[in-house]
Amino acid sequence: MKRIGVLTGGGDAAGMNAALRAVVRTAWRHDAEVIGIKQGWLGLAEGTYETMVPGSVSGILQKGGTILRTFRYPQFATPEGAAPVGRTLKKLKLDGMVVIGGDGSFRGAAKLEREFGLPVIGVPATIDNDIPGTDYSIGFDTALNIAIDAVDKVRDTATSHGRIFVIEVMGREYGLLAAQTAIATGAEEVLLPEVPWKIDDVCRRIAESYQRGKHHALIIVAEGAGKASYVSFEIKARLQRDVRMVVLGHVQRGGAPSGFDRIMASRLGHHATELLFEGQHGLMVGVVANKVQTSPLEKKTKAGPKSVLRDARLMELLV
Ligand code: F6P
């Protein structure tokens, strides 16, 4: 293996840089050349890349985002979008590739294997933590801590004013980020895509908590569960109380990676590269029970966080 490529795809996640650093440094130890593809799949289509040496990744371990940049490129799924990728691969003559990203990137990675015969190893990186085969994906822990910090701050003003706050948390169709944010902040309510909910029940539970003497409420809404604007409008109309809304949005994707994400990203980036040099491919590296494990690149969806919510209700953590 003389020449490997590396790209970051999909939504950026804190810790992608740490993973990239580990890939470059590990490959360097094997005397291989590393080609960093710019802007993910778009860079592969347009042929924009740079040769990376350890100096290219110095000082990036603690940086948020991705220095390689990223881009949503759904066109890769089509023959027209894939054709220029084939041309770039022919020119680059790569022996393997590490793809750092989420499920969309892994579909792309599997296509690289299938249609272009390129050995690929995937490294899971998305704040959603919705990728099967790993307990955590890079960026989730950082995003969770950002959300916790934000909700704690909102709580101060909610209790001071005696208001209801509806706070929307990212995570696409997967509710784990919202569920864990709710548990860690002692929120009164959480709405998840995986658990059917009715606005009537939400209002009833909040009204009952007020009868028990509460004078504020924090309601976490996973973005895949519904619109925070709808929830806050209905609560205000039905309970006739002061309601405010906060959409955390892309704030959750930025900032320096947590210690947990830095370490996990470094481990996974290193292992992914070592696997390529061992001749393995078509796999994703993940962390299961704190051990690095591999699973196929293409697989089913991850089980939802229903049990997390059930535990929270059993522990009386929600209203
Ligand atoms: O998949 C990561 C994620 O941040 C989701 O939580 C969110 O739904 C989506 O990306 C937002 O995508 P974009 O950055 O393209 O708006």
Boltz pocket constraint, residues with backbone or C-beta under 6 A from the ligand:
constraints:
  - pocket:
      binder: B
      contacts: [[A, 11], [A, 12], [A, 72], [A, 102], [A, 126], [A, 127], [A, 128], [A, 170], [A, 171], [A, 172], [A, 223], [A, 253]]
      max_distance: 6.0
